[in-house]
């Protein structure tokens, strides 16, 4: 592809970064609106989970396929098509009349997002020269990370206040949570107009436009089963069934085990079959396995999975913890995240600039180390922690995230040919998304286990609480009960405690003691989750040391025009960089 003028390149970057921001924002913007949606639709806990999971699962399943399809048919076409699907899905989600419709329309959003995500990276790769990509990836990383942080901020504000009294009345929207989805519509239309007029088309010139149907089926089923297993593992049991799982009225419990291990086994079988098939396919394979011979691509994939595992797993409970335990309302939860967002917004482009000048690897290692330290600093919550105490560690976390995400992406994709960028980006995004799902699922189990262990001691510390009531409280937490989630049914926690506590007891004093015990057990669990995230962060630092640096020698950068004019010289330099010479 012919390289763009300086001005048009940055217009392309701005357009795709805004599309990326929309996609990543929608992955977590719904979290603070969830309690309101549940109340309005009288939804069950399972339905609540699938409002989020429908988007995440669909998004993960189609990334590889649509990334490669963009290489074959045109990345601009796939980006625009995905943008249309995402925007339409957002409008339909906002207009949903029941929880079933909302879940279905979230699937449409997920498909649109999975077409846009790999296209953003491949368009940057095809538009910018290699020595410019550090800076470009810096802005890409800022958009991606900022969406991760701004989700709770925007979601909390829109859920609580909408667009303001005047606009709410003008638009006739009474259920403010609907703005969480409607706000995507005007931005989606504007992004489409800019993309259609500024983004150039690019594709794999060697592709024969033959879709690898068998590869699509194998890869999609493998990713679906793997992701679905991690999503449903905490609910149905990782080994033994904690509740029955039925398909078309038939209970699935192979050898008396939960269906979750079966998901993982089938995912492993199908994944192996996919790799063996792709190795033999010579014409337009869905995944070019030769890319994994590049050390940076392979190590970068593994590092990205570990990083997303720890980051997403540690952060997913933050909004609920701040609201339920610390008593902070949704808007102020978002306000607390602003220093994080500002630090990220500044450090991510800076990381891109420094990567081009001093080397991406050193910036990556420093960023991952800072991020690991920030997790450890956060892991000191108390039930009476003040919101202002969170600001310093959040700033450190934002700096670490900004300094690590950008060079990691740049290093991983540096040696990928522009023609293969869509497929490579799809694989990268799929594995990162899978890592995030794994982190949420597994670290939520760690949270629950920590809570289940700590509640026993805290329940005994409640003065005047009878042993029978202590047992009720411990059993509730160990079986998945979470502080801040109402359980007021006829067999809920309140009813069970009412039957276990004598009528002569001081109800007010016991209530305060029980409340503090549950807050403290939740706090213990969150602290342990962040300590584990800190340990995972330390592992990513060690793994990242295996990557090769990609900064070109100063003399070669100074003579960039001559180097790029000589394909043989440029290819040799890139080869040496890729293998770490």
DAWOFEN-V124695 format. One record per residue. N is the residue number from 1. RES is the residue in one letter. PSI is psi in whole degrees, 0 to 359 (* if undefined). Layout:
# DAWOFEN-V124695
n:N res:RES psi:PSI
n:N res:RES psi:PSI
This chain:
# DAWOFEN-V124695
n:1 res:X psi:137
n:2 res:X psi:133
n:3 res:X psi:144
n:4 res:X psi:164
n:5 res:X psi:161
n:6 res:X psi:315
n:7 res:X psi:314
n:8 res:X psi:328
n:9 res:X psi:318
n:10 res:X psi:334
n:11 res:X psi:318
n:12 res:X psi:313
n:13 res:X psi:314
n:14 res:X psi:320
n:15 res:X psi:312
n:16 res:X psi:328
n:17 res:X psi:323
n:18 res:X psi:320
n:19 res:X psi:319
n:20 res:X psi:317
n:21 res:X psi:316
n:22 res:X psi:315
n:23 res:X psi:311
n:24 res:X psi:327
n:25 res:X psi:319
n:26 res:X psi:344
n:27 res:X psi:336
n:28 res:X psi:1
n:29 res:X psi:339
n:30 res:X psi:344
n:31 res:X psi:317
n:32 res:X psi:343
n:33 res:X psi:348
n:34 res:X psi:314
n:35 res:X psi:322
n:36 res:X psi:317
n:37 res:X psi:318
n:38 res:X psi:314
n:39 res:X psi:318
n:40 res:X psi:317
n:41 res:X psi:0
n:42 res:X psi:47
n:43 res:X psi:154
n:44 res:X psi:170
n:45 res:X psi:321
n:46 res:X psi:316
n:47 res:X psi:322
n:48 res:X psi:315
n:49 res:X psi:321
n:50 res:X psi:345
n:51 res:X psi:323
n:52 res:X psi:317
n:53 res:X psi:328
n:54 res:X psi:320
n:55 res:X psi:311
n:56 res:X psi:317
n:57 res:X psi:312
n:58 res:X psi:318
n:59 res:X psi:314
n:60 res:X psi:319
n:61 res:X psi:322
n:62 res:X psi:359
n:63 res:X psi:311
n:64 res:X psi:313
n:65 res:X psi:310
n:66 res:X psi:333
n:67 res:X psi:314
n:68 res:X psi:324
n:69 res:X psi:325
n:70 res:X psi:321
n:71 res:X psi:322
n:72 res:X psi:315
n:73 res:X psi:339
n:74 res:X psi:125
n:75 res:X psi:324
n:76 res:X psi:316
n:77 res:X psi:314
n:78 res:X psi:321
n:79 res:X psi:314
n:80 res:X psi:318
n:81 res:X psi:317
n:82 res:X psi:322
n:83 res:X psi:320
n:84 res:X psi:313
n:85 res:X psi:319
n:86 res:X psi:316
n:87 res:X psi:316
n:88 res:X psi:316
n:89 res:X psi:323
n:90 res:X psi:315
n:91 res:X psi:318
n:92 res:X psi:323
n:93 res:X psi:317
n:94 res:X psi:332
n:95 res:X psi:2
n:96 res:X psi:140
n:97 res:X psi:353
n:98 res:X psi:170
n:99 res:X psi:330
n:100 res:X psi:316
n:101 res:X psi:318
n:102 res:X psi:317
n:103 res:X psi:317
n:104 res:X psi:318
n:105 res:X psi:335
n:106 res:X psi:328
n:107 res:X psi:316
n:108 res:X psi:318
n:109 res:X psi:316
n:110 res:X psi:319
n:111 res:X psi:316
n:112 res:X psi:317
n:113 res:X psi:323
n:114 res:X psi:340
n:115 res:X psi:327
n:116 res:X psi:318
n:117 res:X psi:302
n:118 res:X psi:333
n:119 res:X psi:327
n:120 res:X psi:315
n:121 res:X psi:317
n:122 res:X psi:327
n:123 res:X psi:322
n:124 res:X psi:315
n:125 res:X psi:321
n:126 res:X psi:339
n:127 res:X psi:325
n:128 res:X psi:142
n:129 res:X psi:159
n:130 res:X psi:321
n:131 res:X psi:353
n:132 res:X psi:349
n:133 res:X psi:333
n:134 res:X psi:312
n:135 res:X psi:317
n:136 res:X psi:317
n:137 res:X psi:334
n:138 res:X psi:315
n:139 res:X psi:324
n:140 res:X psi:315
n:141 res:X psi:323
n:142 res:X psi:317
n:143 res:X psi:318
n:144 res:X psi:310
n:145 res:X psi:323
n:146 res:X psi:323
n:147 res:X psi:323
n:148 res:X psi:321
n:149 res:X psi:321
n:150 res:X psi:344
n:151 res:X psi:302
n:152 res:X psi:325
n:153 res:X psi:306
n:154 res:X psi:318
n:155 res:X psi:317
n:156 res:X psi:316
n:157 res:X psi:311
n:158 res:X psi:320
n:159 res:X psi:322
n:160 res:X psi:325
n:161 res:X psi:352
n:162 res:X psi:220
n:163 res:X psi:13
n:164 res:X psi:154
n:165 res:X psi:314
n:166 res:X psi:311
n:167 res:X psi:323
n:168 res:X psi:314
n:169 res:X psi:318
n:170 res:X psi:318
n:171 res:X psi:349
n:172 res:X psi:28
n:173 res:X psi:117
n:174 res:X psi:331
n:175 res:X psi:98
n:176 res:X psi:336
n:177 res:X psi:336
n:178 res:X psi:334
n:179 res:X psi:338
n:180 res:X psi:327
n:181 res:X psi:318
n:182 res:X psi:330
n:183 res:X psi:338
n:184 res:X psi:336
n:185 res:X psi:304
n:186 res:X psi:322
n:187 res:X psi:324
n:188 res:X psi:319
n:189 res:X psi:315
n:190 res:X psi:318
n:191 res:X psi:321
n:192 res:X psi:316
n:193 res:X psi:314
n:194 res:X psi:316
n:195 res:X psi:318
n:196 res:X psi:329
n:197 res:X psi:339
n:198 res:X psi:331
n:199 res:X psi:124
n:200 res:X psi:155
n:201 res:X psi:146
n:202 res:X psi:152
n:203 res:X psi:174
n:204 res:X psi:109
n:205 res:X psi:335
n:206 res:X psi:355
n:207 res:X psi:145
n:208 res:X psi:11
n:209 res:X psi:35
n:210 res:X psi:112
n:211 res:X psi:132
n:212 res:X psi:83
n:213 res:X psi:314
n:214 res:X psi:318
n:215 res:X psi:319
n:216 res:X psi:313
n:217 res:X psi:312
n:218 res:X psi:313
n:219 res:X psi:317
n:220 res:X psi:317
n:221 res:X psi:320
n:222 res:X psi:313
n:223 res:X psi:320
n:224 res:X psi:310
n:225 res:X psi:320
n:226 res:X psi:311
n:227 res:X psi:317
n:228 res:X psi:321
n:229 res:X psi:317
n:230 res:X psi:324
n:231 res:X psi:317
n:232 res:X psi:354
n:233 res:X psi:311
n:234 res:X psi:334
n:235 res:X psi:317
n:236 res:X psi:352
n:237 res:X psi:133
n:238 res:X psi:330
n:239 res:X psi:299
n:240 res:X psi:143
n:241 res:X psi:126
n:242 res:X psi:345
n:243 res:X psi:155
n:244 res:X psi:144
n:245 res:X psi:124
n:246 res:X psi:143
n:247 res:X psi:118
n:248 res:X psi:41
n:249 res:X psi:355
n:250 res:X psi:127
n:251 res:X psi:130
n:252 res:X psi:111
n:253 res:X psi:74
n:254 res:X psi:125
n:255 res:X psi:29
n:256 res:X psi:7
n:257 res:X psi:167
n:258 res:X psi:157
n:259 res:X psi:346
n:260 res:X psi:312
n:261 res:X psi:327
n:262 res:X psi:320
n:263 res:X psi:314
n:264 res:X psi:320
n:265 res:X psi:313
n:266 res:X psi:323
n:267 res:X psi:319
n:268 res:X psi:318
n:269 res:X psi:311
n:270 res:X psi:323
n:271 res:X psi:318
n:272 res:X psi:317
n:273 res:X psi:321
n:274 res:X psi:314
n:275 res:X psi:316
n:276 res:X psi:319
n:277 res:X psi:316
n:278 res:X psi:329
n:279 res:X psi:329
n:280 res:X psi:339
n:281 res:X psi:129
n:282 res:X psi:336
n:283 res:X psi:119
n:284 res:X psi:59
n:285 res:X psi:151
n:286 res:X psi:322
n:287 res:X psi:124
n:288 res:X psi:99
n:289 res:X psi:343
n:290 res:X psi:338
n:291 res:X psi:331
n:292 res:X psi:353
n:293 res:X psi:339
n:294 res:X psi:120
n:295 res:X psi:316
n:296 res:X psi:322
n:297 res:X psi:314
n:298 res:X psi:311
n:299 res:X psi:322
n:300 res:X psi:323
n:301 res:X psi:311
n:302 res:X psi:317
n:303 res:X psi:318
n:304 res:X psi:321
n:305 res:X psi:313
n:306 res:X psi:317
n:307 res:X psi:313
n:308 res:X psi:327
n:309 res:X psi:306
n:310 res:X psi:318
n:311 res:X psi:308
n:312 res:X psi:320
n:313 res:X psi:325
n:314 res:X psi:326
n:315 res:X psi:347
n:316 res:X psi:334
n:317 res:X psi:357
n:318 res:X psi:311
n:319 res:X psi:317
n:320 res:X psi:318
n:321 res:X psi:315
n:322 res:X psi:322
n:323 res:X psi:312
n:324 res:X psi:314
n:325 res:X psi:314
n:326 res:X psi:349
n:327 res:X psi:30
n:328 res:X psi:131
n:329 res:X psi:164
n:330 res:X psi:318
n:331 res:X psi:318
n:332 res:X psi:333
n:333 res:X psi:314
n:334 res:X psi:321
n:335 res:X psi:321
n:336 res:X psi:333
n:337 res:X psi:351
n:338 res:X psi:317
n:339 res:X psi:322
n:340 res:X psi:310
n:341 res:X psi:319
n:342 res:X psi:315
n:343 res:X psi:319
n:344 res:X psi:317
n:345 res:X psi:325
n:346 res:X psi:316
n:347 res:X psi:331
n:348 res:X psi:308
n:349 res:X psi:324
n:350 res:X psi:320
n:351 res:X psi:320
n:352 res:X psi:317
n:353 res:X psi:314
n:354 res:X psi:327
n:355 res:X psi:319
n:356 res:X psi:335
n:357 res:X psi:316
n:358 res:X psi:355
n:359 res:X psi:131
n:360 res:X psi:328
n:361 res:X psi:315
n:362 res:X psi:323
n:363 res:X psi:319
n:364 res:X psi:311
n:365 res:X psi:315
n:366 res:X psi:317
n:367 res:X psi:317
n:368 res:X psi:323
n:369 res:X psi:317
n:370 res:X psi:320
n:371 res:X psi:318
n:372 res:X psi:317
n:373 res:X psi:321
n:374 res:X psi:323
n:375 res:X psi:319
n:376 res:X psi:322
n:377 res:X psi:325
n:378 res:X psi:333
n:379 res:X psi:43
n:380 res:X psi:40
n:381 res:X psi:152
n:382 res:X psi:158
n:383 res:X psi:339
n:384 res:X psi:21
n:385 res:X psi:134
n:386 res:X psi:148
n:387 res:X psi:324
n:388 res:X psi:336
n:389 res:X psi:342
n:390 res:X psi:342
n:391 res:X psi:310
n:392 res:X psi:311
n:393 res:X psi:330
n:394 res:X psi:323
n:395 res:X psi:315
n:396 res:X psi:319
n:397 res:X psi:318
n:398 res:X psi:319
n:399 res:X psi:314
n:400 res:X psi:318
n:401 res:X psi:317
n:402 res:X psi:322
n:403 res:X psi:343
n:404 res:X psi:319
n:405 res:X psi:317
n:406 res:X psi:304
n:407 res:X psi:332
n:408 res:X psi:314
n:409 res:X psi:318
n:410 res:X psi:313
n:411 res:X psi:319
n:412 res:X psi:319
n:413 res:X psi:2
n:414 res:X psi:316
n:415 res:X psi:7
n:416 res:X psi:127
n:417 res:X psi:145
n:418 res:X psi:326
n:419 res:X psi:333
n:420 res:X psi:9
n:421 res:X psi:323
n:422 res:X psi:311
n:423 res:X psi:317
n:424 res:X psi:320
n:425 res:X psi:324
n:426 res:X psi:318
n:427 res:X psi:315
n:428 res:X psi:312
n:429 res:X psi:323
n:430 res:X psi:312
n:431 res:X psi:322
n:432 res:X psi:317
n:433 res:X psi:320
n:434 res:X psi:320
n:435 res:X psi:319
n:436 res:X psi:317
n:437 res:X psi:317
n:438 res:X psi:318
n:439 res:X psi:314
n:440 res:X psi:316
n:441 res:X psi:310
n:442 res:X psi:317
n:443 res:X psi:338
n:444 res:X psi:327
n:445 res:X psi:319
n:446 res:X psi:317
n:447 res:X psi:312
n:448 res:X psi:320
n:449 res:X psi:319
n:450 res:X psi:317
n:451 res:X psi:318
n:452 res:X psi:327
n:453 res:X psi:322
n:454 res:X psi:334
n:455 res:X psi:333
n:456 res:X psi:312
n:457 res:X psi:319
n:458 res:X psi:326
n:459 res:X psi:321
n:460 res:X psi:335
n:461 res:X psi:350
n:462 res:X psi:111
n:463 res:X psi:127
n:464 res:X psi:2
n:465 res:X psi:117
n:466 res:X psi:153
n:467 res:X psi:322
n:468 res:X psi:320
n:469 res:X psi:325
n:470 res:X psi:317
n:471 res:X psi:321
n:472 res:X psi:315
n:473 res:X psi:315
n:474 res:X psi:316
n:475 res:X psi:321
n:476 res:X psi:312
n:477 res:X psi:317
n:478 res:X psi:341
n:479 res:X psi:21
n:480 res:X psi:359
n:481 res:X psi:137
n:482 res:X psi:134
n:483 res:X psi:137
n:484 res:X psi:349
n:485 res:X psi:115
n:486 res:X psi:141
n:487 res:X psi:69
n:488 res:X psi:18
n:489 res:X psi:180
n:490 res:X psi:334
n:491 res:X psi:21
n:492 res:X psi:181
n:493 res:X psi:315
n:494 res:X psi:317
n:495 res:X psi:318
n:496 res:X psi:318
n:497 res:X psi:323
n:498 res:X psi:325
n:499 res:X psi:335
n:500 res:X psi:346
n:501 res:X psi:129
n:502 res:X psi:148
n:503 res:X psi:339
n:504 res:X psi:354
n:505 res:X psi:156
n:506 res:X psi:96
n:507 res:X psi:321
n:508 res:X psi:315
n:509 res:X psi:317
n:510 res:X psi:321
n:511 res:X psi:316
n:512 res:X psi:319
n:513 res:X psi:317
n:514 res:X psi:318
n:515 res:X psi:316
n:516 res:X psi:321
n:517 res:X psi:317
n:518 res:X psi:321
n:519 res:X psi:317
n:520 res:X psi:322
n:521 res:X psi:321
n:522 res:X psi:316
n:523 res:X psi:317
n:524 res:X psi:317
n:525 res:X psi:317
n:526 res:X psi:319
n:527 res:X psi:317
n:528 res:X psi:323
n:529 res:X psi:317
n:530 res:X psi:328
n:531 res:X psi:320
n:532 res:X psi:320
n:533 res:X psi:323
n:534 res:X psi:318
n:535 res:X psi:319
n:536 res:X psi:321
n:537 res:X psi:322
n:538 res:X psi:323
n:539 res:X psi:319
n:540 res:X psi:327
n:541 res:X psi:313
n:542 res:X psi:317
n:543 res:X psi:321
n:544 res:X psi:337
n:545 res:X psi:342
n:546 res:X psi:347
n:547 res:X psi:154
n:548 res:X psi:144
n:549 res:X psi:155
n:550 res:X psi:10
n:551 res:X psi:127
n:552 res:X psi:150
n:553 res:X psi:148
n:554 res:X psi:319
n:555 res:X psi:323
n:556 res:X psi:323
n:557 res:X psi:322
n:558 res:X psi:329
n:559 res:X psi:40
n:560 res:X psi:322
n:561 res:X psi:317
n:562 res:X psi:320
n:563 res:X psi:312
n:564 res:X psi:339
n:565 res:X psi:345
n:566 res:X psi:93
n:567 res:X psi:325
n:568 res:X psi:317
n:569 res:X psi:315
n:570 res:X psi:318
n:571 res:X psi:320
n:572 res:X psi:319
n:573 res:X psi:314
n:574 res:X psi:323
n:575 res:X psi:315
n:576 res:X psi:321
n:577 res:X psi:316
n:578 res:X psi:325
n:579 res:X psi:2
n:580 res:X psi:21
n:581 res:X psi:*
